[in-house]
Structures are given as C-alpha cells and as structure tokens.
Amino acid sequence: MSRFEGKVALVTGGGGGIGSAIAQRLASEDAHVVVTDVNAEAAETVAATLRAAGLKASAIAADIAKAAACHALVQQVLAAHARVDVLVNNAGINRRGNIMAISEDDWDATFAVNIDAMFHLCRAVIPQMMARGGGAIVNTASQWGLHPAPNHIAYNVSKAAVASFTQNLARDYAPHRIRVNAVCPGEIHTPMLEAGVKRSGRTMADLDKLVPFGRVGKPEEVAAVVAFLASDEAPFMCGSLVEITGAQAVA
Ligand SMILES: NC(=O)c1ccc[n+]([C@@H]2O[C@H](COP(=O)([O-])OP(=O)(O)OC[C@H]3O[C@@H](n4cnc5c(N)ncnc54)[C@H](O)[C@@H]3O)[C@@H](O)[C@H]2O)c1
C-alpha cells in the first residue's frame, strides 16, 4: 500500500516503542516521516534505519514539554517540507502514584508531555492544514484514560484529557476536513511497559495472563490502526477513540 505517497508525517515520541513502529508503518507506505523525540539518538537511529531501507525519513530532536520547542519543531518541518499532512501526537510518559504519592513535579511533567504538547503542536500545524483543505491528526491516548488502572492518577487523568481533547478538536475542525482521532492502547510491549512491569514486581507472563486475548499487544498492531486512521481509507472517522486492548477493559 502507498496510502501516504507525497505526504509528510510528523511523529512525536518516534524514537520509542510505539512511535518507531508508527514511523516505520507510515514510511513503508511512502510518507516522508519526520521522527521527533527528546532522545536525539533514538530519533536519529529510527530515521537512519528507515533511510537504509530506502524509505523517506529525517530526525529532529525536541523536548515537546516546552511550548517554544513545539512551535520551533513545526517551523523546522515546514521550512524543510512546506507541509504537515499527518501529525501523530504519540510521545508520552507514565509516572506512577496515587494522589498522595505522586510528586508535584511528576504531575506537572506528565501533563506537559501527555497533553500540553498536543495543544501546542496542534495549534502550530492546524493553520497550514486548513490552508491546504485538510489533514489528519492521530493522538495516542490509553485504555487507562477510559478505564483507570490503580495508582496512576496523573497518567490516567492526562490520557482522559487526551480523549476529550481529541473529541473537542474533531468537533471544531471537522468542517475544515481535519480529522482528529485517538488510539487507546492496552498493554503494548514497549520500553515503557517493561519499565512498568519491573516497578510492579510482575513478570511479562503475568501481564499476558491479564489480557483476555492471551498476550500483550505489539507496537506494530497499534501502528496499523494509526496508519488507517491517518489515511484516506477513514474519511468519515473523526472524533473516534479506538481501543486496542485484546479485550482487556481494566488493567
Ligand atoms: N506501552 C503501552 O502499554 C502503552 C499503553 C497505552 C498507551 N501508551 C502510550 O503510547 C505512547 C508511546 O508509548 P511507548 O509505550 O512507545 O513508550 P516509550 O517510552 O517506548 O516511548 C515514548 C517516547 O516518547 C519520548 N518522549 C518522552 N518525553 C518526551 C518529551 N518531553 N519530548 C519528546 N519526546 C518525549 C521518549 O523519549 C520515548 O522515545 C505514549 O503516549 C504512551 O502513554 C502506551
């Protein structure tokens, strides 16, 4: 499939587990993918791997917890490519704790990365999408934003905000043919999941058993849905929150 031929996609958290799979999927369907991450080395490695496979990709390091960095990032992409057709707001952090345990710093950092960055990046890309007659935005929420897991109040509330943000943005910009949707993954095997498993004292086998499907998900299984939502195959999907959980409702 070449659903993104001639299109430019910006993927945040593109150096991570799910983000690198999204970058790979979009590039394999002929997008030029701009891989961005606070981890410069990870972003460059992903982009270099895609280029080595004959695909179109570049890397930009940016800490999207900062508003100015979000705007500078989009300006850099527009200076190089003159367009952003697809924005995938995928970067996220997961800081553990109930309301008494979580630090103020962790609360603030969670909201800065998980939701505030989406606000700044969407404000930066939407005007040029409107000018070109449309675009697609896909946000990574989480099943925990819909069905809270215990002891992750900052993460869960930030992801609930992502879900609401997605619906609000879709409602406001559908008339401009900017489609905004979100994926809500369950347990997906990435560095973030492995860190969580280590913290909890569980094993990966324990986690597999929690999922009715019998195993945790794979990053490429999320990437396939993101690509579908971003593509012209989903022209009437706007404001959808798509759960990808192997039938697991609560972690
Ligand atoms: N893995 C799961 O089980 C799971 C489940 C539901 C939702 N998610 C969500 O999926 C998304 C990707 O998570 P993942 O599992 O691939 O995790 P990951 O830790 O492998 O990747 C996240 C990436 O985001 C980057 N990032 C973090 N802070 C940043 C910042 N300030 N600026 C720019 N980049 C930053 C990290 O460097 C990392 O490369 C996140 O939004 C996460 O909340 C993951």
The ligand as an SDF file (V2000), in Angstrom:
LIG
                    3D

 44 48  0  0  0  0  0  0  0  0999 V2000
    3.1360    0.6540   26.0570 N   0  0  0  0  0  0  0  0  0  0  0  0
    1.8970    0.6440   26.4660 C   0  0  0  0  0  0  0  0  0  0  0  0
    1.4440   -0.3520   27.0260 O   0  0  0  0  0  0  0  0  0  0  0  0
    1.0020    1.8370   26.2300 C   0  0  0  0  0  0  0  0  0  0  0  0
   -0.3530    1.6880   26.5080 C   0  0  0  0  0  0  0  0  0  0  0  0
   -1.2020    2.7690   26.2820 C   0  0  0  0  0  0  0  0  0  0  0  0
   -0.7010    3.9670   25.8140 C   0  0  0  0  0  0  0  0  0  0  0  0
    0.6220    4.0720   25.5690 N   0  0  0  0  0  0  0  0  0  0  0  0
    1.0930    5.3630   25.0600 C   0  0  0  0  0  0  0  0  0  0  0  0
    1.7890    5.1690   23.8560 O   0  0  0  0  0  0  0  0  0  0  0  0
    2.7120    6.2270   23.6590 C   0  0  0  0  0  0  0  0  0  0  0  0
    4.0710    5.6330   23.3350 C   0  0  0  0  0  0  0  0  0  0  0  0
    4.4950    4.8720   24.4550 O   0  0  0  0  0  0  0  0  0  0  0  0
    5.5540    3.6790   24.3800 P   0  0  0  0  0  0  0  0  0  0  0  0
    4.9650    2.5450   25.1300 O   0  0  0  0  0  0  0  0  0  0  0  0
    6.0310    3.5090   22.9920 O   0  0  0  0  0  0  0  0  0  0  0  0
    6.6770    4.2960   25.3170 O   0  0  0  0  0  0  0  0  0  0  0  0
    8.2300    4.5820   25.0710 P   0  0  0  0  0  0  0  0  0  0  0  0
    8.7210    5.0460   26.3860 O   0  0  0  0  0  0  0  0  0  0  0  0
    8.8670    3.4310   24.3850 O   0  0  0  0  0  0  0  0  0  0  0  0
    8.1820    5.7930   24.0250 O   0  0  0  0  0  0  0  0  0  0  0  0
    7.8220    7.0940   24.3850 C   0  0  0  0  0  0  0  0  0  0  0  0
    8.7460    8.0390   23.6420 C   0  0  0  0  0  0  0  0  0  0  0  0
    8.3630    9.3880   23.9660 O   0  0  0  0  0  0  0  0  0  0  0  0
    9.5490   10.1260   24.1270 C   0  0  0  0  0  0  0  0  0  0  0  0
    9.3350   11.3040   24.9690 N   0  0  0  0  0  0  0  0  0  0  0  0
    9.1170   11.3260   26.2990 C   0  0  0  0  0  0  0  0  0  0  0  0
    9.1080   12.5980   26.7600 N   0  0  0  0  0  0  0  0  0  0  0  0
    9.3010   13.3970   25.6740 C   0  0  0  0  0  0  0  0  0  0  0  0
    9.4100   14.8000   25.5000 C   0  0  0  0  0  0  0  0  0  0  0  0
    9.3380   15.6360   26.5460 N   0  0  0  0  0  0  0  0  0  0  0  0
    9.6220   15.2800   24.2550 N   0  0  0  0  0  0  0  0  0  0  0  0
    9.7220   14.4320   23.2000 C   0  0  0  0  0  0  0  0  0  0  0  0
    9.6460   13.0880   23.3100 N   0  0  0  0  0  0  0  0  0  0  0  0
    9.4410   12.5750   24.5280 C   0  0  0  0  0  0  0  0  0  0  0  0
   10.5320    9.1650   24.7780 C   0  0  0  0  0  0  0  0  0  0  0  0
   11.8760    9.5740   24.6400 O   0  0  0  0  0  0  0  0  0  0  0  0
   10.2080    7.8740   24.0620 C   0  0  0  0  0  0  0  0  0  0  0  0
   11.0220    7.6580   22.9260 O   0  0  0  0  0  0  0  0  0  0  0  0
    2.6920    7.0570   24.9550 C   0  0  0  0  0  0  0  0  0  0  0  0
    1.8530    8.1820   24.7740 O   0  0  0  0  0  0  0  0  0  0  0  0
    2.0730    6.0950   25.9440 C   0  0  0  0  0  0  0  0  0  0  0  0
    1.4480    6.7630   27.0130 O   0  0  0  0  0  0  0  0  0  0  0  0
    1.4980    3.0560   25.7670 C   0  0  0  0  0  0  0  0  0  0  0  0
  1  2  1  0
  2  3  2  0
  2  4  1  0
  4  5  1  0
  4 44  2  0
  5  6  2  0
  6  7  1  0
  7  8  2  0
  8  9  1  0
  8 44  1  0
  9 10  1  0
  9 42  1  0
 10 11  1  0
 11 12  1  0
 11 40  1  0
 12 13  1  0
 13 14  1  0
 14 15  2  0
 14 16  1  0
 14 17  1  0
 17 18  1  0
 18 19  2  0
 18 20  1  0
 18 21  1  0
 21 22  1  0
 22 23  1  0
 23 24  1  0
 23 38  1  0
 24 25  1  0
 25 26  1  0
 25 36  1  0
 26 27  1  0
 26 35  1  0
 27 28  2  0
 28 29  1  0
 29 30  1  0
 29 35  2  0
 30 31  1  0
 30 32  2  0
 32 33  1  0
 33 34  2  0
 34 35  1  0
 36 37  1  0
 36 38  1  0
 38 39  1  0
 40 41  1  0
 40 42  1  0
 42 43  1  0
M  CHG  2   8   1  16  -1
M  END
$$$$
